[in-house]
């Protein structure tokens, strides 16, 4: 096989609000942690075991601003992107590494109005999802459409 693939798909809960950093020229970057859980039964002890893995998510520019506006700590989110590891030297000259998920697409999974309230039940199929967004194609048009769909006073 000649090609390679670096793709990550996560569904988890945010561990904090989005922390934004702005740069000269209008660019921005947002960072936030996402927790994913794995549960299984230990066959030797018949005990339920739960493991949580934390992922450092990075979003850029317009997508970062959308995440900052709508994502709160505890919200459920789908993240798609690629893994990137950064290396630097600390004050003592030691090499340090940080692995991040550079987000290219995301979908908010927490129902509108329940933001920041922690894990949501999975059995709510009528819950509306926020629009999928990418760094290259982010507009406020889908957000306005989602607001109109939630209006129960429509005559038709």
N, C-alpha and C positions, 0 to 999 in steps of 0.2 A: 504494500500500500504506500503510495507516494505522498498522499496528503495527511494532514493532521487536523485535529479538532480540539478547540478549547472552548467549551460551552458549559454553563452552569444554569440550572433551573432550581429555584428555591421557593417553597411556600412556608412562611413562618410569621412570627410576630416581632414587631419592632421592639427593641430594648430601650430606646430613647428617642427623643425628638431629633429631627434632622439638624445637624450643625453645619451652617453655611460658611464658606470662605469666598470672598469676592476679590477679583484681580483687576489690574488696570486693563482697559480695553473692553470691559463689560463682561468678561467671562466669570463663571462661578463654578464652585464645586460643593456638593453636599455629601456628608458622611453620616451613616447611622448603622447601628448593629441590628442584625436579624437573628432570632433564635429559632432553630429547628429542633424538634423532639423526636426521639426514637424510643418506643416502648416494646418490651418483649417479656416473656416469662422465662426465668431461669429454670431449666429443666432439672438441675440438681437440687435446688431448694424450693422449687415451685413458687418462687417469689416474683412479683411484678417488678421489673427494673425499668427505670426511665433515665435516658441520657439526653442532655441538652448540648447542642453544638452551636457556638456563636460564630457569625459571619460578619465581616466588616464590608459594608456595601458603599460604593462610591457612585454618585450620579453627577452629571455635568450640565451646566448652562440652564436652559429652559426646563429641562426635566428635573433638575435639582430644585428649582424654584417651585415647581408644581408639587414635588414631594414635601418641601418645607411647608407649603400652604395647607396640604390636606392630610399628611401623615402625622400621627401622634403616637406616643409611646403606647405599646400594647396592640396597635392595629395589625390586622392580618394582611399580608401583602405577598403577591407573586413577583419574583425577581428573575429576570433572565439576563445573562451577561457572560463575561469571561473572567478567569482567574488571572491575577497579576500579583507577583511578589516583588515588593520593594526592599532594597538593601541600603543601609546607611551605617555610619559609625557613630556611636554614642560619645559622651564626654570623656570616657576612659579609653577610647580607641577600639572598643569591642564592636564587632560586626553585629548588627541587629537586622532582623527580617520581619516584614509584615505582609501577610497574604490578604488580598482584597478581592472582592467581586466587583468588577467594573460593569455597572448596569447599562444595558442597551434597551431593555423594555421592562415595563412593570405594569401591574394591574392591582388596584386597591381592592381587597376582598372583604374588608369590614363594611357592613351595611351603613349607608348614609345615616347620620344622626347617632350612631353608636360608637363613634371614634373615641379611642383612648380608653375603652371600657374593658380591655383585656380579651381573652379568648372568647370566640363566638361559637355557638352551636353550629355544627355542620349540616344540620337537617333543615335549613331554611332555604329552599330552592328559589323562592320568590324574591330574595334579596337582590337589589340592584348592584351592579359592579361599576366602578369608575372606569373611564375609558383607558385603553392601552395607550401607552405613550412611549416615544423614543426620543433620543437626543436630537435627531435630524428633523423629525416631523412632530413638533409640539405646538398645538394651537389651543385656544380657549373655546373654539367652536363646539367640540364634543361635550365640554362641561356645561355649556348653556343648554344643549339638547337634553342632558341628563336631568337638569333642573326642571325642564318643561314636562318630562315624563312623570315626575313625581307629583305633579299638580293634579289633584283629584277633582278640581272644579271645572275641568274642561267639558264643554257641552257635547262632545262626540266620543 
